[in-house]
Amino acid sequence: MSKSICDKQLKKRIVKMMMEQNKSVAQVARETGININTLYSWKKKYALEFIHETLPQMTEFQRLKFFQKHIRALQKENMILRTKKG
């Protein structure tokens, strides 16, 4: 298997882990040692793919819970970024 395929699979696995475990990008950056900006670009690139694969298998209640959790995580991350900026 080529390096680029392995790299792509690794990136997708890390994004999937962030989404499934509701971990912030900052937390994953600390845990993995990967630059936070790199993780943001991976998440931007692969998050929608993960959501499109996962959502059809979820019930409406599971989707609602997933989005509520995701919104809370984004709000928390946004608050952290604001406090660091200001």
C-alpha positions in Angstrom: 0.0 0.0 0.0 1.4 3.4 -0.9 2.3 6.0 1.6 -0.4 8.4 0.4 -3.2 5.8 0.8 -1.9 5.0 4.4 -1.8 8.7 5.1 -5.3 9.3 3.9 -6.6 6.4 5.9 -4.8 7.6 9.0 -6.3 11.1 8.6 -9.8 9.7 8.2 -9.3 7.5 11.3 -8.3 10.5 13.3 -11.2 12.6 12.1 -13.6 9.7 12.8 -12.2 9.4 16.3 -12.7 13.1 16.9 -16.3 12.9 15.7 -17.2 9.6 17.5 -15.6 10.5 20.8 -16.6 14.1 20.6 -13.0 15.3 21.1 -11.9 18.8 20.3 -9.2 19.5 17.8 -7.1 20.9 20.6 -7.4 17.8 22.7 -6.5 15.5 19.8 -3.5 17.8 18.9 -2.2 17.4 22.5 -2.8 13.6 22.5 -1.2 12.9 19.1 1.4 15.7 18.8 -0.1 16.7 15.4 -0.2 20.4 14.7 -3.7 21.9 15.5 -3.9 23.6 12.1 -3.2 20.3 10.4 -6.0 18.7 12.3 -8.4 21.5 11.4 -7.7 21.0 7.7 -8.2 17.2 8.0 -11.4 17.7 9.9 -12.7 20.2 7.3 -11.8 17.8 4.5 -13.1 14.5 6.0 -15.8 15.3 8.6 -18.6 15.6 6.0 -17.6 12.3 4.5 -17.8 10.7 8.0 -21.2 12.3 8.6 -22.6 11.1 5.3 -21.5 7.6 5.9 -22.8 7.4 9.5 -26.0 9.4 9.5 -28.1 7.2 7.2 -27.6 4.3 9.7 -28.8 6.3 12.7 -32.3 6.7 13.9 -33.8 10.2 14.1 -33.2 10.3 17.8 -29.5 9.2 17.4 -29.1 11.9 14.7 -30.6 14.5 17.0 -28.3 13.5 19.9 -25.3 13.5 17.6 -26.0 17.0 16.3 -26.7 18.3 19.8 -23.4 16.9 21.1 -21.6 18.3 18.0 -23.1 21.7 18.6 -22.1 21.7 22.3 -18.5 20.7 21.3 -18.3 23.5 18.7 -19.7 26.1 21.2 -17.2 25.0 23.8 -14.3 25.1 21.3 -15.5 28.6 20.1 -15.6 29.8 23.7 -12.0 28.5 24.3 -10.8 30.2 21.2 -12.4 33.5 22.2 -10.9 33.5 25.6 -7.4 32.8 24.2 -7.9 35.6 21.6 -9.1 38.2 24.0 
